[in-house]
Amino acid sequence: MAYCDYAGAALPSAAHLEALHTRLLSFPLANPHSRHALSGTTAALVESARARIFAHLHTSPDDYDLVFTANSTHSIKIVAESFVFPKKEKPPGDPSMVYSLADCKGPSYAYLLDSHTSVVGAREIMRDKVDSICCLDELPEHWDKEAVKPSSPPHSLFVLTAQSNFCGRKYPLVAVEELQKRGFSVLLDAASLVSSSPLRLDTCRPHFVAFSFYKMFGYPTGVAALLIHRSARNLLQKRSFAGGTVTAYLPQQLYHADKDVYHRR
């Protein structure tokens, strides 16, 4: 049997499944933010995995925070819901749909035509936040001729597809820096790319990176990651809290205290 569809997901190997099941039978896992011996061992296992991921992506916790998520869609949604846009310049209502970066006016959300459904679907979260939504057929061939005025600080979000989930086409990652020069914060959708190709975050430094371990290994589902560059922490504002993300809260008063460690928030 041959299986080559790495645009979707890998098939798990027998050795992978056997090793995982052996570990689960011999080493029960616990909630890593509880306080007992098994919880501490589980937390250490999580941190070991986090360190190996940083090494695989050629980066470190000095540059990025790594947040474990349910899937790539979840990672993208976190950024879409939490990204802090400046106040809209246009009156309330649906944003303009444009097809060129030069036509983006005010805070904008942009993506490629060849984007995953989750990237396009995130525009529904953006309707009340941005003045324009931009869908590009292609990335510019000559960035020096692209008529987009730089803005500082970044006021718009571009979700860049690293590799097409549909046809496997790879897009030049030099676009990350070029978009950042033009005032875009960049979320790199690397889910398809990392399933079969290396990604070096020491040479390409997007503000955010989303990918799924399911795409890489085929099993288990429900494990993905969102990397947040330390310089981009202030671009996100959480809208809620849950178990393990706070040190304290009061149910009858509007008070809570976030965890000190950023990725645990």
N, C-alpha and C positions, 0 to 999 in steps of 0.2 A: 504494500500500500504506500502511496506517495501523498504527502500533504505539504503544500507550498504556500498556503494562504496566510502569510504573516502580516498582511494588512489588517486581518481580523484578530486572530489570536493563535498562539502556539498550542500544540497538543502536549499535555504533560507526559513526561517520560515515566516508565515503570519504576525506575530507581527513585525518582522524585517522590512519587506517591508512596512507595514503600518506606522511604526514610521519614516522610512526614507522618505517616500513620504510626510508625514505630515510636516516634517522639511523642505523639499525642497519647499513646497507650502507656508510656513509661514516665511521662513528665506532664502532669496536668497543669494547665495555664489558669491564671487568676487575673482579676481586675488589677492592672498595673498601678492604679492610683489609690488602691486600698492600703492598709497598713498591717501586713503580717508577712511571715517569711516567704510564702509562696508568691505573694504579690511582689515582693522585692526581687525575687528571682526572675519573675516574668518581666518586670520593668527593666532589669539588666539585659534580658534577651532582646527586648525592644530597642534599647540603646545600642546594643551590638549590631542589630540589623540596620539601624540608622547610620552607624559609622561605616558599614560596608557599602551602603548606598552612596554616601558622600564619596568614598574612594572610587566607586564604579563610575561616577559622573565627574571625577576629577575636580572636586570642590571640597569645601569644609564648612563646619558650623560657624566659622568666622565670616563666611560670605552669605550663607543661606540658612534659613530655618526650614526644617522638614516636618510637614504635618501629614500624618496618615489619614487617608480619606476612604470612602466606600468604593469609589470608581472615578474615572476621569471626569465624568459628568458632574459628580459631586465637587471635585476640585474647581472646575470652571464655575460652577454655581456659587461657591464660596466667594470667589473673586468678584463675580458679577454683583452679588448681593452686598458685599462689603466695601467695594471700591468707592472712594470718596471723590465725587465730581464737584466742581464749583457750581454755584447756582446757575440754573438755566438762564440764558439770555432771552430766549423766546417766551411768549406767554404759554400757559399750560395747554397741552394738547399733544397729539402725535408728532414725533420728530420728523424732519425731512429725510427722505431716502435719497442718497447720493451715490455716485459711482466713481468718484475721483477723490483722492486725498485733498486736493486743492479746493474741493467744494465743501469740505467739512467746516462747519461754522459753529463756534462755541464748543462746549463739551460734546464729544462724539464717541460712538462705539463703532469699531471697524473690524472687518474680517474678510477673508478671501471667499470667492464663490466656491472654491474647492475646499470647503470646511465641513467638519463633522456636524451632524444634526444638533448636537449639544451646544456647539458654538453659535450656530444660527439661532437656536431656540433661546439662548440667553438674552437676545435682543428684547424679548418680552419683559424681562426684568428692567431693561434700560429705558423703556418708553417714557417714564416720568422723570428720568434723570438727565437725559441728553437732548441736545438740539438737533443732532443729525445722526443717522445710522448709515454707514458706508459699506458697500459690498464691492470689492475689487475683482475684476476678471483675472487680472495678473498683477504681480508686483512690478514696479517700475524697472525698466531695463537700465536706465541711466539716472541714478539718484541725484547727480549733480544738476540735472535739468528739471527735477521735480519741483514744481512751483508750490511748495508748502513752507510757509514761514515758521521758523522755529519758535517755540513758546516755552517759557519757564515760569513756574514749575509745570511738569506734565499735567495736561488737563483732559486727556482723552485716553481711551483704552483700545489697543489693537490686539486681537487674538490671532496669532500667526500659526498656521499649520506647518509643522516641520516636515511631515510626510502625509500624503493623501491616504485616508482610510479607504478610499474608493478604488484608486488605480495605482497606488504605491509611488506616485511622483514625489520627489524630494524638492523642497524649496530652499533657496540659499539662505543660510543663517546669518549672512552679513546684513540681511534686512533688519535684524534685531537692532543693531547699533544705528542704522540709518533711520529707522522709525523713532528711536529714542532721541536722536538729534532734532527731530521735528515735533517734539513735544508729546509723543505717545508713550504711555506705559505699555509694556509688551508682556502679554501672557503667551508663552510658547506651548502649544498643544503638541507634546512630544509622544503621545500614546502609541501611534503607529511606528514612529521612527525608532524608539528604543527597543522595540520587539526584535529588531534584526540589525541595528546599526549602533555605533557608539555615539554618545553625546558628551562633549567636553564643555563643561561650564567654567573652565578656566580661560577659554578663548571666546566663548559666546555667553553673555551675561544678561539674559532677560530678567525683568523684574519678577516674573512668576513662571513656573514650569509645572505642567500637569502631565501625569502619565499613570499607567495602570500596570500592576504586576501580573494581572491576568493576561494582558497582551504579551507579556514576556515569557511566562511560564505555563499558562493554560490552566493552572490550579494553584491556590484556591481563588474563587471569585470574591468580590467584596474587599479587595485590598488594593489601594492606590496611594498616590502621594501628590502633595502640592508643595513645591518649594517656593519660598518667599525670600527674595534678596533683602538683606538687612537694610539697605537704603530705601526699600519700598514699604517698610513696616507702617510708616505714617500714611500710606495710600489706602490702607484698609481700616475699616471701623466695624467691629463686630456688632451684630444686632441682637444677639441673644447669648445665653450661657447654658451650660449643662453640667452633668456630673464630671468631675475631674478637671474642669476648666476654671474653677473658682476656688479660692481658699475659704470663703465665707459668703453667706447671703441671708437676708431676712425675708421670709415669705409675706409678712404683713407690712413691710416698709420697702420703699424703692431703693434698696441698698444691696450691692454685692461688691466683692473684691476679687479681681482677676488673679490668676496664678502669676508669679513673677517670671517664670520661664515662658518665653513668647510662644513657642510651639505647643505648649500645654494649654494655652488659652483657647 
